[in-house]
Amino acid sequence: MDKPRFFTIGRVVGAHGIHGTLKVFSYAESIDSFPTSGSVRLKEKNGVTKDTTVRWVKPHGKTLLLSLKGITDREQAECLKDAELIIREPSGTVPEADAYYWSDLIGMSVLTENDDDLGRITSIIETGSNDVYVVQQQVKGTCREILVPALARVVVNVDVDRKTMHVNLPEGL
């Protein structure tokens, strides 16, 4: 039997109101993918993880509002800023062909077709028409950022097991 798989579904970006509500940036394509009740794991920025229960979730502009059991005031919510929200993958779910969980892509090495290292994916931007991978590379002590459009003509190969992506960048990047 396969080991349960967990993935990051969002990140706490702040507190909302005075009753412990969290403002969350969701990595899911829709709110329907986000747990509206049940268990969620919080991984705080210091690496500490704890399991808690979702009381409710609802859309709020480009973010979500989330209420968790045990988080009852603004101070508690503010302490969770930058925490990752991790859920257990529902059994039987598999992404469509050529679709990937953001959590599989974040941290992935990005290489050219000639195996030149471009850096690692640090975040993903939703643009409406297609996602854009933010790739950061350290060059002589400075951080260089490359934006890679998530298009079939650009992304040549994705190997989730090896955590690598090969790309054919358009001229000028």
N, C-alpha and C positions, 0 to 999 in steps of 0.2 A: 504494500500500500504506500502511495506517495506521501511524503511528509507535508504537513499543512504549509501553505505558502502565504506569506504576509507581504503587504506592500503599502507604501506611503500614499495616502489619498489626499493629504492637504497639509497646510502649515498655518499655525496661529500667527496672525499679523497684528493683533491687538485686542483690547477689551472694548466692550460696547455696553454702555449704561453702568448702573451701580449694582446689579444683581448677579455678577459673575458670568455674564454672557461673553463668549469668545467670538471675535471676528476672525474668520478663516478664509484663506485663499485655497480653493479646491483644485486639485490636479485632475479630478474626474471631469468627463465631458459634460455631464449634466448632474443636477442635484439628485436625480433618481439613483445614481451610482453611490451616493453617500448614505451611510447608515442613518436611519431616522430613529432608531432605538437599538438597544443591545450594546455589546461591548466594543470598545475602541481602546487602542494602546497609545499613550502619549509618550513620546521620546523628547525629553527636554534638551535644551541646547548644551547642558553639561553632561549629556549621555544617559542620565537616569531615565528609566522607563517605568511606567505604572499603567495598570489596566483600570479603566473606569467605564461608566455606563452613560450612553447618550440619552438625555431626557427629551430633547427635540432639536431639530435643525430646520432652518428656513432661508430662502434666498434674501440677499441684501445688496442690491447693486451688483458689483462685480465680485462680491465676496458672499460668504454664508455667515449666518449667525448660528451659534451652536451653544447649547446648554448641556453641561455635564453634571452628573450627580457629584455632590461634594464641593463644587465650585460655586460659592454663594455670594461673593462680593467682588468688587472691581479690583482690589489689591491682589486677590488670589488669581484672577484672570490675567492681570498684567504680568505676573510672575511667569506665566506660560507663553509669553511672546517668543516667537521663533521655534516653539515646540512643533514636532512633526506628529501628525495623526496617522496611525498605522492600523489597518484592518486586516482581518483574515480573509483571504480570497474565498468567495462563495464557491462551494463545490460544483464542479462541472463547468465553470466559466473559463473560456479560452478566448483571447483576443482574435479578431478576424485576421485573415491572411494579410501580411504587410501592415499590421497594426500592433502596437506595443504599449504596455503600461509605461507611463512616465517614469515610474520607479525603476523600471528595467533600463531606461535610457540615461537617467541622471547618474553621472560618474563614469559613463562609458567613454573609452578612448576613441577618438576620431582620427582616422588616417586617410591620406590620399590614396588613390589607386596604386601609387608607387610605394606605399607603406611609409610615407613621410608623416611624422606625428604632428597633428594640428592642436592637440590638447584634449581636454575632457569636457563633456557636457555638464554644465553647472546648473542650468535651468532651461525651461522651455517657455516660449512666449506664444500665446494664442493670438492669431491675427484675424481670424474669421475665415479666410480662404485656406490657409495652411498654417501649421505650427512652424516656429523658427527655433532651432537649437542654438543656445548660447554656449559657445565653446571657448574655454579659457586656456591659455598657454603661457607658461612662464618662459620668458626670453631674457636671459642675462639679468635676472633680478626684477624685471618688470612684468606685469601681467598684461597680456595682449588678448583681446576679445574678438572672436569671429562669429558672425551670425550666419548660420547655415539653414537655408530654407528646407523644410521637410517635404521635398518633392521627389517623385520617382526618378526624374532625370538627374537629380543631384545625389541622392542617397542610393549608392550602388548596392551595398550589402549591409545587413545588420546581423551580428552574431551575438545573441543574448547570452549564450553560455560562455563565450570568450570575452564578453563585455567590450566588443569592438564594433565600430561602424566605419565602412569605407565610403568615401564621398568623391564626387567629381565636381569640384567647385567651378562655378561660372567665372569667366575672366573678370579680374578686378577685385576678387576677394583674397 
